Amino acid sequence: MKITTRIILITLLNLQGLLCSADGFKDEILKLARIDLLPQFQKDVVIKQISSYDTTGGNDDGFSGKYSYLRKEYGKLVIAELEGPGVIHRIWTPTPTNDTIQFYFDGETTPRIELKFIDLFTGEKYPFLRPVVGNEVGGYYCYLPVPYEKSCKIVFKGKRMQFFQIQYREMVGNNKISSFPRKFSKEEDEALSSVLSVWKRSGENMMAILPATQTKVNSVTKSVVLKAGEIKSIFSSTKGGRIVGIELTPQLQLNDRFKDLILRARWDNEPVAAINCPVSDFFGYAFGKPSMQSMLVGVRDGIHYCYLPMPFGKEANIELEFLKSSMNKTTEIPINVTVYYSDTKLSADEGRLYAEWNRIINPETGKPYQILRKTGRGHYVGTLLQAQGINSGITIFFEGDDECYVDGELRLHGTGSEDYFNGGWYALADRWDQSLSLPMHGCLAYSIPLAHTAAYRFLMTDKISFDHEIIQSIEHGPENNSIPVDYTSVAFYYCNIPPVSNNLSSMELLEKVKTPKLLEYWIALLPVKALSHGAIISNEDCKDEISGQNYNVLKLEAGDNGFAKFELEVPSNGEYKLYLSYLKGPKCSLFKINQRQVPVSTTLNGYANENTFIEKEFIGTLFIKEGTNTITIVLKDSPEKSGNNMFLLHRIYLEKV
């Protein structure tokens, strides 16, 4: 063990002493960093969520604000009224405002928390500090716990509340807790500071981010070489304990055409594997590429890491299998492995970790996609989801609500797929538009041309406990589950019994996800690689004078031979037909399309006496190779007009030949 690692371990052991003595609100704060507590069952609790979802089954989940409050009270909106004892664990919205939000506790007439709604998330108002609160991928989130002893009423002083979700834990039986303090104690300040430090180091090595366990953490490091068709064990034990970290470093790039490397784990000689999942999907790849760097699972600098605790009573075996297939890129894969473990055995109040992989191409219309259905006692702690549209165009399939039935009751109902992952507003710049990892959630990929997206969310303090059964599902489409889509998911949970089955289905489902034949490029997210000859671009709405319909266009203005170069994301090299949708008009000029210096089209005329929409005009054929997936729109002087040249682009299409 390196000296620096020892220093970190000693520091965390000191923190562990603070954690063990924690109680009340301090304990709730510290749970945000207590990864070691993830296996523990929650006793006498009910996890619920209130949200702005359209209770009629439609898609008005916050747009109008109709379903975003319980009642009006003295001109204010009461958005939640919770009976205690309980704890609010997660607050989310994509539509924060500068209006005031108030939290009233235990029937008090004066709010203990009162601030601008947006300041719950900015990180500028103590104790709502980053990164436990924040805003990225289009959504604003707050994970600072808000406990209430008897009741909590949340009041919004604006005219309209839109989208929101509030997840909370009802405490029953003899559970008790004090309400959110008027002022933090020194111990509570220290607890929050330690949690913020851990969250800021999200994605680092386990020894730097995990609270230390009460017993010594051991590690074993080995190198294995798997040949196609081989299975090799990377860790085994016959005396009980728990794995607290796994790090795999493949020495070759993993196959993106076929998921041929499988991670498999089995606890206590159970008949069904607890984990049986392609390595790439388990560690948060998106469509064959590394993407996720969460606090708990991900890939950093080629190291595939998992810090979810894996307790077992007597036996454990973790192995890797290199599937044999004609799609294998290589005949063998060398991998370096490090496993961190301790001798602390599975206790009676803990569950074993399970991860279930699933893929369904075009789920049945009318039925939501089921991420997990599980019986037993346990809690749900994570979702990884890749969604590939079968048809081209906007990712409307990611508009569907998530639903979670617990013990036969609908306990959590969301407001949209990206909302479930703490995001919002897909297809808008600087919102849900690209991959971005945060400690507990993130967007793994987003592409309109390729018609796909992917996301993850882990649940720590907001883990969803179940006593008998849990069903976690998500709609494919705004409503009625009617949008064709190809889903791949991994569900992480702890439970007292293994699944009935945990197979990988057919080999065909391990093949690369297929993108639509027609690729559609929206101007809002179209990367501009270069401008020349004084070229300028802007977005505006233009009306087709013939049909009367408005179109959002990218307006390109430039002198003679001025151009704009655009990057086109493609799934593979090959031959593609190029189409453009654009508007001709009285201010528009001649133009031509190049692929770098090579003309794709003859000189075309964009001039018309009045604005006229041209839909999907065939321009020419592109031969795309790696590094050359751009097109250039070049403007030319036109005899019909004088002054600066103009072109009004609405959409670009590529169709694989």
C-alpha positions in Angstrom: 0.0 0.0 0.0 1.4 3.4 -1.0 2.0 6.0 1.8 -0.5 8.4 0.3 -3.2 5.6 0.4 -2.4 4.9 4.0 -2.8 8.6 4.9 -6.2 8.6 3.1 -7.2 5.4 4.9 -6.3 6.9 8.3 -8.3 10.0 7.6 -11.3 7.9 6.6 -11.0 5.7 9.7 -11.2 8.9 11.7 -14.3 9.9 9.7 -15.7 6.4 10.4 -15.6 7.2 14.1 -17.7 10.3 13.4 -20.0 8.2 11.3 -20.5 5.6 14.0 -21.4 8.1 16.7 -23.8 10.0 14.3 -27.5 10.4 15.2 -30.4 12.4 14.1 -29.8 15.0 11.4 -26.1 14.6 11.4 -26.5 11.0 10.6 -28.9 11.8 7.7 -26.2 14.1 6.3 -23.5 11.6 6.6 -25.5 8.9 4.8 -24.8 10.9 1.6 -21.2 9.5 1.9 -22.0 6.2 3.6 -21.5 3.9 0.6 -20.8 1.1 3.1 -24.4 1.4 4.3 -25.9 0.6 0.9 -26.5 -3.1 1.6 -28.4 -2.4 4.8 -32.2 -2.9 4.8 -34.3 0.1 5.9 -36.7 -1.0 8.7 -40.2 0.5 9.0 -40.0 2.9 6.1 -42.1 3.7 3.1 -40.5 5.4 0.1 -42.7 7.8 -1.8 -42.6 10.6 -4.3 -44.9 13.4 -5.2 -44.5 15.1 -8.6 -46.2 17.2 -11.2 -47.2 14.3 -13.4 -50.4 14.4 -15.4 -52.8 12.2 -13.4 -55.0 11.8 -16.5 -52.3 9.8 -18.3 -51.5 12.6 -20.7 -48.2 14.5 -21.1 -49.0 17.7 -19.3 -46.5 16.9 -16.6 -45.8 20.5 -15.6 -46.2 22.5 -18.8 -49.4 24.2 -17.7 -48.8 23.8 -13.9 -52.3 22.2 -13.6 -50.9 19.2 -11.7 -48.2 21.0 -9.8 -49.9 21.9 -6.6 -52.4 20.5 -4.1 -54.3 23.6 -3.4 -54.1 27.4 -3.3 -53.8 29.0 0.1 -53.9 32.8 0.6 -52.7 33.3 -3.0 -49.9 30.8 -2.6 -49.5 27.2 -4.0 -49.2 24.4 -1.5 -47.1 21.8 -3.5 -46.6 19.2 -0.7 -48.0 18.4 2.7 -46.2 15.5 4.4 -47.0 13.8 7.7 -44.0 12.9 9.8 -41.8 11.6 10.9 -39.9 11.5 7.6 -37.1 12.8 5.5 -37.1 14.5 2.1 -34.1 13.0 0.2 -34.4 14.5 -3.3 -35.9 17.6 -4.9 -35.7 18.0 -8.7 -37.0 20.5 -11.2 -36.0 21.7 -14.7 -38.0 24.9 -14.2 -36.7 26.8 -11.1 -37.7 30.4 -10.7 -36.8 33.4 -8.6 -40.1 33.0 -6.7 -39.9 32.2 -3.0 -40.4 28.6 -1.7 -41.1 28.0 2.0 -40.9 24.9 4.2 -43.1 24.9 7.3 -42.4 22.3 9.9 -44.6 20.7 12.6 -47.5 23.2 12.2 -45.4 26.3 12.7 -46.7 29.5 11.2 -43.2 30.8 10.3 -41.1 28.9 7.7 -37.8 27.5 8.8 -36.6 27.4 5.3 -37.4 30.4 3.0 -35.5 31.3 -0.1 -35.8 31.7 -3.9 -36.8 28.4 -5.5 -33.7 28.5 -7.7 -31.4 29.0 -4.7 -32.2 25.4 -3.6 -29.9 24.4 -6.4 -27.3 27.2 -7.2 -24.9 26.2 -4.3 -24.8 29.8 -3.2 -27.1 29.6 -0.1 -25.9 27.7 2.9 -26.5 24.8 3.6 -27.6 24.1 0.0 -24.1 23.7 -1.4 -22.6 22.1 -4.4 -22.2 19.3 -5.4 -24.9 17.9 -3.1 -27.1 20.4 -5.0 -26.5 21.6 -8.6 -27.8 21.9 -12.1 -26.6 20.0 -15.2 -28.0 18.1 -18.2 -31.1 20.3 -18.0 -32.2 19.5 -14.5 -31.7 21.1 -11.1 -31.3 18.7 -8.1 -31.0 18.9 -4.3 -29.9 15.9 -2.2 -29.5 17.7 1.1 -31.8 15.8 3.5 -34.8 17.8 4.9 -36.1 15.9 8.0 -39.5 16.6 9.7 -40.6 15.4 13.0 -44.4 15.8 12.7 -45.1 17.4 9.4 -43.7 19.4 6.5 -45.7 21.8 4.3 -44.0 23.2 1.2 -45.5 26.4 -0.2 -44.6 28.2 -3.5 -45.2 31.9 -3.7 -45.1 32.2 -7.5 -48.0 32.3 -9.9 -47.1 29.0 -11.5 -45.1 26.0 -10.4 -44.2 23.7 -13.3 -42.2 20.5 -13.3 -41.0 19.0 -10.0 -40.4 15.8 -8.1 -40.0 15.4 -4.3 -38.9 12.0 -3.1 -39.2 11.2 0.7 -39.0 8.5 3.3 -41.9 8.0 5.6 -40.8 6.6 9.0 -43.2 4.3 10.7 -43.1 2.2 13.9 -40.8 3.6 16.6 -38.7 5.6 14.2 -38.2 9.2 15.2 -36.3 12.2 13.9 -36.0 15.9 14.7 -37.0 18.5 12.2 -34.6 20.5 10.0 -32.7 22.7 12.5 -33.0 26.5 12.5 -29.2 26.6 12.7 -26.6 23.8 12.1 -24.5 22.7 15.0 -20.8 22.4 14.8 -21.1 18.6 14.3 -23.6 19.1 11.5 -21.4 21.6 9.8 -18.5 19.2 10.0 -20.7 16.4 8.6 -21.8 18.4 5.7 -18.2 19.5 5.0 -17.0 15.9 4.9 -19.8 14.9 2.6 -19.1 17.7 0.2 -15.4 16.7 0.1 -16.4 13.1 -0.8 -18.8 14.1 -3.6 -16.2 16.5 -5.1 -13.9 13.6 -5.5 -16.5 11.5 -7.3 -15.0 8.9 -9.6 -11.6 8.7 -7.9 -10.1 5.6 -6.4 -12.2 3.8 -3.7 -9.7 4.6 -0.9 -10.2 8.3 -1.5 -14.0 8.4 -1.7 -15.4 5.6 0.5 -15.9 5.9 4.2 -13.5 3.4 5.7 -14.9 0.1 6.9 -14.6 -0.9 10.5 -12.2 -3.7 9.6 -9.1 -3.7 7.5 -9.5 -3.5 3.7 -7.4 -6.0 1.8 -6.7 -6.1 -1.9 -5.6 -8.7 -4.4 -4.2 -7.8 -7.8 -3.7 -10.2 -10.7 -3.4 -10.2 -14.5 -5.5 -12.6 -16.6 -5.5 -13.4 -20.3 -8.8 -14.7 -21.7 -9.0 -16.6 -25.0 -12.2 -16.7 -26.9 -14.5 -19.2 -25.2 -12.7 -19.1 -21.8 -14.0 -18.4 -18.3 -11.6 -17.3 -15.6 -12.1 -16.5 -11.9 -10.8 -13.1 -10.8 -11.8 -13.5 -7.1 -13.0 -16.2 -4.9 -13.5 -16.7 -1.1 -14.8 -19.6 1.0 -14.9 -17.8 4.4 -17.4 -15.0 4.1 -16.8 -11.3 3.9 -17.5 -8.4 1.5 -16.1 -7.0 -1.7 -15.8 -3.2 -1.4 -14.3 -2.5 -4.8 -13.5 -4.0 -8.2 -11.1 -2.4 -10.7 -10.7 -3.9 -14.2 -8.2 -2.5 -16.8 -8.6 -4.2 -20.2 -5.3 -3.9 -22.1 -7.2 -3.8 -25.4 -10.2 -1.7 -26.4 -13.4 -3.6 -25.8 -15.4 -4.8 -28.8 -18.1 -2.3 -29.8 -19.8 -4.6 -32.3 -20.5 -7.4 -30.0 -20.6 -7.5 -26.2 -18.2 -10.5 -25.8 -16.8 -9.9 -22.3 -19.1 -10.9 -19.5 -18.8 -10.1 -15.8 -20.4 -12.8 -13.6 -20.7 -13.0 -9.8 -22.3 -15.6 -7.5 -22.8 -15.4 -3.8 -23.1 -18.3 -1.3 -23.5 -20.9 -4.0 -26.9 -19.5 -5.1 -28.3 -21.3 -8.1 -28.6 -18.1 -10.2 -25.8 -15.7 -10.8 -26.1 -12.4 -8.9 -24.4 -10.5 -11.6 -24.4 -11.6 -15.3 -23.8 -8.7 -17.5 -21.6 -7.5 -20.4 -18.7 -5.6 -18.9 -19.3 -2.6 -21.1 -22.9 -2.2 -20.0 -22.2 -2.8 -16.3 -19.6 -0.1 -16.2 -21.7 2.5 -18.0 -20.7 2.4 -21.7 -23.0 4.1 -24.1 -23.5 2.4 -27.5 -20.0 0.8 -27.3 -18.0 3.7 -25.8 -16.9 4.4 -22.2 -19.0 7.2 -20.8 -20.0 7.0 -17.1 -17.8 8.3 -14.2 -20.2 8.3 -11.2 -19.2 8.0 -7.6 -20.1 4.3 -7.5 -19.5 2.7 -10.9 -17.8 3.9 -14.1 -14.6 4.2 -16.2 -11.7 6.6 -15.5 -8.5 6.5 -17.6 -9.3 3.0 -18.8 -9.9 1.7 -15.3 -13.4 0.1 -15.0 -14.4 0.5 -11.3 -17.3 -0.6 -9.1 -17.4 0.5 -5.4 -20.9 -1.0 -4.6 -20.4 -3.2 -1.5 -21.0 -6.9 -2.2 -21.4 -8.8 1.1 -21.6 -12.5 1.3 -22.1 -15.1 4.1 -19.8 -17.9 3.1 -18.7 -18.0 -0.5 -18.1 -15.6 -3.4 -16.9 -16.1 -6.9 -16.4 -13.5 -9.6 -15.4 -14.4 -13.1 -15.0 -13.1 -16.6 -16.1 -14.9 -19.7 -14.8 -14.1 -23.2 -17.6 -15.3 -25.5 -16.7 -17.0 -28.7 -18.2 -15.4 -31.8 -17.4 -14.6 -35.4 -17.8 -10.9 -34.4 -14.8 -11.1 -32.0 -12.2 -8.5 -32.9 -9.4 -10.4 -31.2 -8.6 -13.9 -30.1 -7.6 -13.0 -26.6 -8.0 -10.2 -24.1 -5.4 -9.4 -21.4 -6.9 -7.7 -18.3 -5.4 -6.3 -15.0 -7.7 -6.8 -12.0 -7.7 -5.4 -8.5 -10.3 -6.5 -5.9 -10.7 -4.8 -2.6 -12.3 -6.8 0.2 -12.8 -7.2 3.9 -13.6 -10.0 6.3 -16.9 -8.4 7.5 -19.5 -11.0 6.6 -23.1 -10.5 5.4 -25.3 -9.6 8.4 -29.0 -10.4 8.9 -30.0 -6.8 8.2 -28.2 -6.7 4.8 -29.0 -7.8 1.3 -26.7 -9.2 -1.3 -26.0 -7.1 -4.5 -27.6 -8.1 -7.7 -27.4 -6.6 -11.2 -29.8 -7.7 -13.9 -29.2 -6.9 -17.6 -32.0 -6.7 -20.1 -32.5 -5.8 -23.7 -35.8 -5.6 -25.6 -36.0 -4.4 -29.2 -39.4 -2.6 -29.9 -41.3 -3.4 -26.6 -44.9 -4.3 -27.0 -47.2 -1.3 -27.7 -49.3 -0.4 -24.8 -47.0 -1.8 -22.2 -44.1 0.1 -20.5 -40.5 -1.2 -20.7 -39.9 -3.2 -17.5 -36.4 -2.5 -16.1 -36.9 -4.7 -13.0 -39.5 -6.9 -11.5 -38.3 -8.5 -8.2 -39.9 -10.3 -5.3 -38.3 -10.5 -1.8 -37.1 -7.9 0.7 -34.6 -5.3 -0.4 -34.0 -2.0 -2.0 -33.3 -0.6 -5.5 -30.1 1.4 -5.9 -29.4 2.1 -9.6 -30.5 2.2 -13.2 -28.5 2.3 -16.4 -30.5 2.8 -19.6 -29.6 3.0 -23.3 -32.5 3.9 -25.6 -32.1 3.6 -29.4 -34.9 4.9 -31.6 -35.8 2.5 -34.3 -37.0 5.4 -36.5 -35.0 8.6 -37.4 -35.6 12.0 -35.9 -36.2 13.5 -32.5 -35.9 11.3 -29.5 -39.5 11.5 -28.6 -39.4 8.0 -27.1 -37.5 9.6 -24.1 -40.6 11.5 -23.1 -42.2 8.7 -21.2 -42.7 8.7 -17.4 -41.1 6.3 -15.0 -43.3 4.3 -12.6 -42.3 2.3 -9.6 -44.7 0.0 -7.9 -43.7 -1.1 -4.4 -45.5 -3.9 -2.6 -48.4 -3.6 -5.0 -48.8 0.2 -4.7 -47.7 2.9 -7.1 -45.3 4.9 -4.9 -43.3 6.9 -7.4 -44.5 8.4 -10.7 -42.2 10.6 -12.7 -42.6 13.3 -15.3 -40.4 12.1 -18.2 -37.5 9.8 -18.9 -34.7 12.4 -18.7 -36.4 13.8 -15.5 -36.0 10.4 -13.8 -32.2 10.8 -14.4 -32.3 14.4 -12.9 -32.1 15.9 -16.4 -34.4 17.8 -18.6 -35.1 19.5 -22.0 -33.4 17.1 -24.4 -32.4 18.5 -27.8 -31.6 21.9 -26.4 -28.1 23.3 -26.3 -26.4 23.0 -22.9 -29.3 20.9 -21.5 -29.7 17.2 -22.3 -27.5 17.4 -25.3 -24.3 15.5 -24.6 -22.6 13.1 -22.2 -21.9 14.4 -18.7 -21.3 12.5 -15.5 -22.2 13.7 -11.9 -21.8 11.7 -8.6 -25.2 10.1 -8.7 -26.6 10.7 -12.2 -25.8 11.8 -15.7 -26.4 11.7 -19.4 -24.3 9.0 -21.1 -25.0 10.0 -24.7 -27.3 12.1 -26.8 -27.6 12.3 -30.6 -30.5 13.3 -32.8 -28.9 12.1 -36.0 -28.3 8.6 -34.5 -31.7 8.8 -32.7 -30.4 7.6 -29.3 -29.6 8.6 -25.8 -28.4 6.9 -22.6 -28.4 7.8 -18.9 -27.8 6.6 -15.3 -29.0 7.2 -11.8 -27.8 5.7 -8.6 -29.8 5.9 -5.4 -28.1 6.1 -2.0 -30.1 8.0 0.6 -33.1 7.8 -1.8 -32.8 4.1 -2.3 -36.3 2.5 -2.8 -37.0 -0.1 -0.1 -39.5 -3.0 -0.7 -40.8 -5.7 1.6 -42.3 -8.0 -0.9 -42.0 -6.8 -4.5 -40.8 -4.0 -6.7 -41.6 -3.2 -10.3 -39.5 -0.4 -12.0 -40.6 0.5 -15.5 -40.6 3.4 -18.0 -42.9 4.4 -20.8 -41.6 4.4 -24.4 -43.1 7.7 -25.7 -45.0 10.5 -24.2 -48.0 8.2 -23.5 -49.5 4.9 -24.5 -46.1 3.3 -25.0 -46.3 3.6 -28.7 -42.9 4.7 -29.9 -40.6 2.0 -31.4 -37.4 1.8 -29.5 -34.5 -0.5 -28.6 -33.8 -0.6 -24.8 -30.8 -1.9 -22.9 -30.8 -1.6 -19.2 -28.9 -2.7 -16.0 -30.8 -2.7 -12.7 -28.8 -2.7 -9.5 -30.5 -3.7 -6.2 -29.9 -5.5 -2.9 -32.1 -8.3 -1.8 -32.5 -11.2 0.6 -33.1 -13.8 -2.2 -31.6 -14.3 -5.7 -33.6 -13.7 -8.9 -35.5 -16.6 -10.5 -33.3 -16.2 -13.5 -30.5 -13.8 -14.7 -29.6 -15.0 -18.1 -28.3 -13.0 -21.1 -31.0 -14.2 -23.4 -29.8 -14.9 -27.0 -26.4 -14.1 -28.4 -28.2 -11.8 -31.0 -29.1 -9.4 -28.2 -25.4 -8.9 -27.4 -24.8 -7.5 -30.9 -24.3 -3.8 -31.5 -27.4 -1.6 -31.5 -28.5 -0.6 -35.0 -29.1 3.0 -35.9 -31.8 4.1 -38.3 -30.9 4.0 -42.0 -32.0 7.7 -42.3 -30.0 10.1 -40.1 -31.6 13.5 -39.4 -29.5 16.5 -38.3 -31.3 19.3 -36.4 -29.8 22.8 -36.7 -30.1 23.5 -33.0 -27.4 21.0 -32.2 -25.4 21.1 -35.4 -21.7 21.6 -34.7 -20.1 24.4 -36.8 -16.5 23.5 -37.6 -15.5 26.6 -39.5 -16.7 29.9 -41.1 -15.0 31.9 -43.8 -15.2 35.1 -45.9 -17.0 37.0 -43.2 -19.7 34.3 -42.8 -22.1 34.7 -40.0 -24.9 32.4 -38.8 -28.0 32.9 -36.7 -31.2 31.1 -35.9 -34.6 32.5 -36.7 -38.1 31.6 -37.7 -39.1 31.9 -41.4 -42.6 31.6 -42.9 -43.3 29.6 -46.0 -45.6 32.0 -47.9 -47.2 29.2 -49.8 -48.3 26.9 -46.9 -48.2 29.6 -44.2 -46.1 27.3 -41.9 -43.2 28.6 -39.9 -39.8 26.9 -39.9 -36.9 27.3 -37.6 -33.8 27.8 -39.8 -30.2 28.5 -39.6 -29.5 31.6 -41.6 -26.0 31.7 -43.2 -24.8 35.1 -44.6 -21.5 35.6 -46.4 -19.7 37.2 -49.3 -18.9 35.4 -52.5 -17.3 32.0 -51.8 -18.1 32.5 -48.1 -18.9 29.2 -46.4 -19.8 27.3 -43.2 -18.5 23.8 -42.5 -20.7 21.5 -40.4 -19.8 18.2 -38.7 -22.0 15.3 -39.2 -22.0 12.5 -36.7 -22.3 9.1 -38.4 -22.5 5.5 -37.0 -20.1 4.0 -39.5 -18.0 4.7 -42.6 -19.6 4.2 -45.9 -21.7 5.7 -48.7 -24.5 8.1 -47.8 -27.1 10.0 -49.8 -27.2 13.7 -48.8 -30.6 15.6 -48.6 -31.3 19.1 -47.5 -34.5 20.8 -46.3 -34.3 24.6 -46.7 -36.2 27.8 -47.7 -35.8 29.6 -51.0 -36.5 33.3 -50.8 -36.0 36.8 -52.3 -32.8 37.4 -50.2 -31.3 34.0 -50.9 -28.4 33.4 -53.4 -26.7 30.6 -55.3 -25.0 27.9 -53.2 -23.2 24.6 -53.6 -22.3 21.8 -51.3 -18.7 20.4 -50.8 -17.2 17.6 -48.9 -14.0 19.3 -47.9 -12.7 20.5 -51.3 -14.7 18.0 -53.4 -18.0 19.2 -54.8 -21.1 17.1 -53.9 -23.5 19.2 -56.0 -23.6 21.6 -58.9 -24.3 25.2 -58.1 -27.9 25.4 -56.9 -30.2 28.5 -56.8 -31.7 29.5 -53.5 -33.6 32.5 -54.9 -37.4 32.7 -55.1 -39.8 35.6 -55.4 -41.3 34.6 -52.0 -40.2 32.3 -49.2 -40.8 28.7 -50.3 -40.0 25.6 -48.3 -38.0 22.8 -50.1 -38.3 19.5 -48.3 -35.6 16.8 -48.5 -34.0 17.8 -51.8 -31.4 15.2 -53.0 -28.0 16.9 -53.2 -25.5 14.2 -53.9 -23.6 11.3 -52.5 -20.9 11.3 -49.8 -18.2 8.8 -49.2 -17.5 9.1 -45.5 -14.3 7.9 -44.0 -13.0 8.5 -40.5 -12.1 12.1 -40.0 -14.0 13.4 -43.1 -17.6 13.5 -41.9 -18.2 17.2 -42.7 -20.0 19.1 -45.4 -19.5 22.7 -46.4 -22.2 25.1 -47.7 -20.6 27.6 -50.0 -22.5 30.8 -51.0 -22.0 32.4 -54.4 -23.0 35.8 -55.9 -26.4 35.6 -57.6 -27.6 37.8 -60.5 -31.1 38.0 -59.0 -29.9 40.0 -55.9 -27.2 42.3 -54.7 -25.5 42.6 -51.3 -24.6 39.8 -48.9 -25.5 36.3 -49.9 -27.9 34.2 -47.8 -29.0 30.6 -47.3 -31.8 29.3 -45.0 -31.1 25.8 -43.8 -33.8 23.8 -42.0 -32.5 20.2 -41.8 -29.8 17.9 -43.1 -30.3 14.2 -43.8 -28.0 11.3 -44.6 -29.2 8.0 -45.8 -26.9 5.0 -45.7 -26.7 3.3 -49.1 
